């Protein structure tokens, strides 16, 4: 395996040299938090086991994205994603991207904007050394040190080195550009048993209809401390609800897609003034069922990878894992 | 007196209140899923009192959970929580007979690194200004703590730069609003469709509209609990701005929020001799 190793120093220099041809996104310290940000030659890339507070989903599904421009009776689509390299996505984040791909590209409708970002991005994932407080990826069936939903996978060997493998042609080509890495190989075949340790999974029974879950637990009690702030949806690697907004200025109209959040009252407010999800109880239930029931039923994968961000960042200390476990105890 | 002794006292008070049926529920703290964290919990049975926690990690402002409740509520309240309750009384958002305040002397809260929690370092109100039952800590007095880390620059352009530097981190998720005891508007100005205050895209302008609007709305209402800064996942500190407004109000009108339930809300009281320097500029002493 000795040949499969690169130093962090080399990797940092390599990423910086790539900024000439790509937008390179990596974990960077921004004030008190660690965040995925575009880097330049003098940015300090954080290469420890910390997990950025927010996922890197905005590289594929930006918080604000101009989709269309209407002018003089013509409509122009803005499909021009920059070539991007993301360094530092954890296996939970990479697996979450698999969920987004299913939602945006594999269903009845294909989203050309997401597709453009997806195809123009190369992912350098980094395995986790240890679980962070609130993490539950194992219970979600994800290996914290391995994912094949990336182009290059690194694992921290402690100290100043990473082991490297590539998992796609894109990854191989990138490594082939550097003398120091062109000999790197793909990972040896992994047996399923190795990658999936026996842990009781946190999941809902997808055979059941949603109505079976509407009153299965006291959702009011489960959500009484929720403040409805919606930070869980913003930092979540799989949350993907959005709103479309038109902005007219100087004879042209731009149509933007912006993140929205099911935790906000306005999310479901009808023009009549009626709101079918009147309180936090209904909104939080929707969030849980969307992740653990509707996406599995519609796309065959659960929209939660156990990254633990929502648990760590919740100002009231709500835990989606605890709530799902509470439901699991009573579900038929 | 340590947190541990206070905790046993609070537990006993809560158990008795629930046993005697003097309150329907008690809002207090319990252990969170992440080790060491303390989260809000609504206690409704006497036996639940064993789960109650009180230590230097009890950071959330529980006052915000009182708003809109119809039942009789007991609350484990730090001095900043009590200041929030007092301001609810001042603003007629709560009837005193609907709340039983277990006021707890507070030696200051810590974050997970052991540093003072936002607001705690410079806190000057460490004993509850109003209570039905007080849990004392003789080591704690109402002395002013350390001044805030960075004083606000005097130059207007520097002020703007500092403000915008903070805002580049903001993702406009509105967590600070939701965590704030004082943000209880049924429909926030940012959520209104008509007029639409919120620019269509969450750029710097939208962030400025929101944070300046919220700061203005909190004039003379902030109780310095630090919830906004503590809650922010993105690490934005907008509290310094609101603190500046609070200091201005204290200097101009001699009013400190949440200390006296008989007060009139400072910004809705009119006086003929008011120089209105908040609008017109000038100096309070001139």
Interface residues (C-beta under 8 A of the other chain):
Chain A: X30 X31 X32 X33 X35 X53 X54 X63 X64 X133 X134 X224 X225 X227 X228 X229 X230 X231 X234 X235 X245 X246 X247 X256 X258 X261 X264 X265 X266 X311 X312 X313 X315 X316 X317 X318 X319 X321 X322
Chain B: X32 X33 X34 X35 X37 X38 X39 X40 X41 X42 X60 X64 X65 X169 X171 X173 X174 X175 X177 X178 X179 X191 X200 X201 X202 X203 X227 X230 X231 X233 X234 X235 X236
